[in-house]
Amino acid sequence: MRILTHICCAPCFTYPHKRLEEEGHEVTGFFYNPNIHPYQEYKSRKIALEKYVELRSAKVIYKDDYDIENYLRGALDEEDRCRFCYTLRLSETAKTASLLGFDAFTTTLLISPYQKHEMLAEVGKKIADENGIGFYYEDFRKGYGESREIAKALELYMQKYCGCIFSEKERYLKKSECRA
C-alpha cells in the first residue's frame, strides 16, 4: 500500500517509517506543521527531518507553509485546540494523499504517549471518510522507546514539547510549579 505519513518530527517518524516499510508498504512522509512555535523550533524540526531523510533515503514531501497566525486563530476559536490541530494537519495530509494517488494516510502522532490517541484515531477516520481515502491506523506507541533510541543513535534533534505555544507554556509552568 502507498501511504502518505504526516510527520510531526524526525524522532517520531523513525519507528513508523521502519515498521511500515517492514510491512511492505511504500512510505512517503509529509511535513506540514503550522502549529509549531517558535519559528526556530519549526526550523530545528525540519532540519532534523532533512538529516533523517538523507541518512535513511526516505521520501518526504515538505509543505513548508508556516502559517502560525491562521493556526493560532483557529486554535483559540475552538473548544478543543488539540482536535483543531489534528484536524488541520490531517486534513492537509489526506487532501495531498488523495491528490497524489496514495492509498491511505497516517500520522506519526500515533506514536506519542503524550497525544490524545483515541481522538487522533477518530479525527483520522472522519477525515478519511470525507476525502474518500483510507486512514491507516496503527498504535505505534509500542515503538516509542525504540524511536528515541534510533533518534539518539542518528543524533537527531529531539524537542521537549508537542510543538504548539500552548504545550510550550504548559511545559514551563509545570517546571516552575515543581520548583515552588
N, C-alpha and C positions, 0 to 999 in steps of 0.2 A: 504494500500500500504506500502511496506517496502522501507523506504527512508534512504539513507546514506547522512548525512548532514555535509558538510565541516564546521569546526568551526575555526574561526579566534581567538576567545577568549571566555571565560566563560560568561561575561555580554551579549555579542551578541547572545549567544546560548539560554539564558534563555527564552525569548519570543517565538522564533520559535519552540523550544522544546515543550513548553507548548501548543502552538497553534496547532502544527501538531498532538500531542497526543490527544488533544481535538477533532480534526477532525477524529480521529480513525486510524491514521497512526502508524505504528511501526517505531520508530525513533532510529537510531544509529548515533552517532556523529563520525566525522573523523577529528582528529587533525593533520594537515600537513601544516607547515608554515616556510619554509626555508628562507623566506623573512624578518623575524623579527630580528631586530638589536637594541641594542647589545644582546649578548647571555643571559645576566642577565634578560633582558626584556622577551626573549623567555621562560626562566625558570619560571619567575613570572606568565606569562600567562598560562603555562602548570600546575603549582601548583594550580592556581585558578580554572582551569577546573577540576583537580582531586578533589578539595574540593567540587565543584558543583556536580560532579558525585556521590560522597559519600553522600551528603545531599539529593539529589533527585533521587538516584538509577538509574541514566541514564546509558546507554550503550555507550561506546566510544572506538574507535579503535585509537591508537596512532601510527602514522608513525613518530617516533622520529628521523628524518633524517635532522639534522641541516646542510644543505649543502649551507651555505651562499656564498661560493665562486662561485658555479655554478649559484646561483640566481643573484649575482652581475654582473657576466659576461653577462648573458642573458639580464638583465635589462639595462645595459649600451650599449649593442649592438642594442637594439630595439628603434624604434622611439617613442613608447608609452610604458613607463615602467609599467603602470597600466595594460594595456592589456596583456603584457607579464606575469605579476604576476598573474592575474586572470586565464590566460590560464594554467600556470604552476600548480597552486593549484587545479583548477577544473578538469584538465586532470587526475591528480593523483586520485582525488576523483571518477571520472567516471570510470576509469580503475578498481579501487578497488571495486566499486559498482557492476560492471559487473562481475568481477571475483567471488564475493561472493554471487551473485544471487539476488541482490536488484532489485526492480522495477524501481527506479529512484534515482537521487541525487539532492541535492540543496546546498545552501551555506548561512551561517549566514551573509555574506557580504551584502545580500539583505536588512538587517535591518538598515544599516548605512546611514544617510543623507549625509555623507561625501564621500561615494564611488560613482563611476560613474555607476549609476543604469542601464541605458539603455545598456551600454557597457557590464556589467555583464550578463544581460539577453541574449544579442546577443552571447557572448562567451559561456555561458552555453548551449544554444540551438545548437550551432555549434559543441561543444564537444559531446553533447548527440547524435547528428546525426552520428558523426564519430565513436562513440563507441557502437552504437546500443542500447542505454538505454535512458530512459526518463529523462528529466530535469524538476524538479518540480519548477515552477516559482510561487512565491507569493511576492507581495510587502509588506514586513514585516515592512517597515518604520513607519507605523501607530503605531506599538508597541515599537518604540524606547524608549520613555519615560518610559513605563512600564518596559522595560528590565533594565533600570537604577535603577528603584525603587526596583526591585527584587534583583539586584546585591548588592545594598546598604543594603537591609534587610538581605541578606546572608553574608554580609561583604566580598564580593569578590573583589579582586584586579581589579581596573579599570585603564587602561592605558590612556595616554594623547595624543596619536598619532596613526596613522594607524599601524605602526609597522616597516616599512622599514626605512632604513637610510635616504632616500630622504625625507620622510614625517617628520622624526625627525628634519632634517635640516630646513625644511620649518616652523615647529613649533617654533624653536628657533629664526629663522630670523624674523618671524612676531613679536615675543616678543621684540626683540631688536629694531625693527623699531618703535614699539609703544612707547618705552622709549625715542627714539631720538627726 
